[in-house]
């Protein structure tokens, strides 16, 4: 099965063609969205860009666009539809920003349109054999992501049983579910097989990712993470004094002449526990990033449900922001479930540790740090959910209802975008806040901030990122006069070949004149996915037009077509087609189902 892809370019070798003969007379094979384009007088005279043209300057800071996904919920927790651009106010660092782009997304309508599109499209086969029955492409992918590193066995059992019930009773035929874990143990990639998912879920167990001696590091002096965090990360002298006395009692029989050694032991124990926790946080964020990337290459609705008791991420704020930014760019929603359920902070230390009699007032100090850390543990869950347009299910024991709500993408959300004024490419964090102009009794969920880029993005990098994002979405766009048709043929060696035709209405493209010729460039990309949403194959072409006036006039009457080919095996596939132009940065994206007969 193909592994996760960080970008389209890493999924397969790009066939970048600076067109000399790739443009052909417009073809009209019977099938998907045929258009009556007549014969074409001949290929255009194309000129590949020079080195100086390819070495484009970096984008200026004022052209950076920050995307913000917003979910507005009523008092019952339902997503609120039919809001307009003027209903929102967006602030960066306390200053109101101009919302440049506003897109309401109604998922129910989008899915209905996609189904109607696919049912009316039909795939083409020149084979005499009957085509296999069409299988609707997967429309929704849910990654059940268990934090098996921080979770207790009791909480894990409750969570996995609720997840199993969701899988057995709530999956639609077009749903695919995967089980991922922080440890990497007991996982299952996307499938609709309930039995396989049941076995995977029942095999889940807590797993440590740090060295074995980390668990016993707090035996002498007895110490848990909140105490270690106060000493190692917050430099709290009062807590260190308590730990020093504990070390003196358990290691040196209370002999005061060894106080310096006891303090050193307490400090080393705190640093060891803090390091172990930091390793667990690193592993958790690394796996969250990997799961977001895995889900981002799927074509359809993409949801991650993180099931975790939460954890502190001291010193890892920027990593969390990068994960959030990646999820928003990839249109991945991260929902979270606090595996502790209805939660009351535990004021007592770990019962596995040897109890120590603390001086008066000392225990209250330790309890205050322990309660503070436990209360802050779910901040990471709330931040991930709010920022990506998801839902945080916290302080509630009804895991069955929680998973049903979390595994369903919000019915309606809004994509806002703005261009920060005078933003410096210095990597600094900027706070964001989204409010409603009218003070209705609604809750607004949106990302809380972003990091400025450390350096500018070149136009080529920006264009490729936009193509990547569109390719692994399922949203259709029709901003360019480019249409796609497909046909399955028998190759000479007995294999199957999928022909993809990109038909272009040249008259409606925007050409710019330079050096006496009319110039335009189109990047055309296709990707093929199986019925489980796994990437199979793809290709890309860059069509550079450099046309004299009379040639452009001819092409404007006849149109043009470019062909791409993919080798395929019998089966049902989902095809994604994306085209982007260089003059206006407009884009088109279309979906198609393809049935390849035996």
HELIX and SHEET records of a PDB file:
HELIX    1   1 UNK A    8  UNK A   11  1                                   4    
HELIX    2   2 UNK A   51  UNK A   54  1                                   4    
HELIX    3   3 UNK A   61  UNK A   63  5                                   3    
HELIX    4   4 UNK A   85  UNK A   87  5                                   3    
HELIX    5   5 UNK A  107  UNK A  121  1                                  15    
HELIX    6   6 UNK A  153  UNK A  170  1                                  18    
HELIX    7   7 UNK A  194  UNK A  202  1                                   9    
HELIX    8   8 UNK A  212  UNK A  214  5                                   3    
HELIX    9   9 UNK A  225  UNK A  232  1                                   8    
HELIX   10  10 UNK A  237  UNK A  252  1                                  16    
HELIX   11  11 UNK A  256  UNK A  258  5                                   3    
HELIX   12  12 UNK A  259  UNK A  296  1                                  38    
HELIX   13  13 UNK A  317  UNK A  329  1                                  13    
HELIX   14  14 UNK A  362  UNK A  376  1                                  15    
HELIX   15  15 UNK A  379  UNK A  388  1                                  10    
HELIX   16  16 UNK A  399  UNK A  406  1                                   8    
HELIX   17  17 UNK A  459  UNK A  471  1                                  13    
HELIX   18  18 UNK A  506  UNK A  508  5                                   3    
HELIX   19  19 UNK A  549  UNK A  558  1                                  10    
SHEET    1   A 4 UNK A  23  UNK A  24  0                                        
SHEET    2   A 4 UNK A 560  UNK A 568 -1                                        
SHEET    3   A 4 UNK A 496  UNK A 504 -1                                        
SHEET    4   A 4 UNK A 482  UNK A 490 -1                                        
SHEET    1   B 4 UNK A 101  UNK A 106  0                                        
SHEET    2   B 4 UNK A 412  UNK A 418 -1                                        
SHEET    3   B 4 UNK A  66  UNK A  73 -1                                        
SHEET    4   B 4 UNK A 443  UNK A 445 -1                                        
SHEET    1   C 4 UNK A  95  UNK A  97  0                                        
SHEET    2   C 4 UNK A  88  UNK A  92 -1                                        
SHEET    3   C 4 UNK A 429  UNK A 436 -1                                        
SHEET    4   C 4 UNK A 449  UNK A 451 -1                                        
SHEET    1   D 6 UNK A 188  UNK A 191  0                                        
SHEET    2   D 6 UNK A 175  UNK A 181 -1                                        
SHEET    3   D 6 UNK A 140  UNK A 146  1                                        
SHEET    4   D 6 UNK A 301  UNK A 308  1                                        
SHEET    5   D 6 UNK A 332  UNK A 338  1                                        
SHEET    6   D 6 UNK A 392  UNK A 393  1                                        
SHEET    1   E 5 UNK A 477  UNK A 478  0                                        
SHEET    2   E 5 UNK A 587  UNK A 596 -1                                        
SHEET    3   E 5 UNK A 571  UNK A 581 -1                                        
SHEET    4   E 5 UNK A 517  UNK A 530 -1                                        
SHEET    5   E 5 UNK A 512  UNK A 514 -1                                        
SHEET    1   F 5 UNK A 477  UNK A 478  0                                        
SHEET    2   F 5 UNK A 587  UNK A 596 -1                                        
SHEET    3   F 5 UNK A 571  UNK A 581 -1                                        
SHEET    4   F 5 UNK A 517  UNK A 530 -1                                        
SHEET    5   F 5 UNK A 535  UNK A 547 -1                                        
END                                                                             
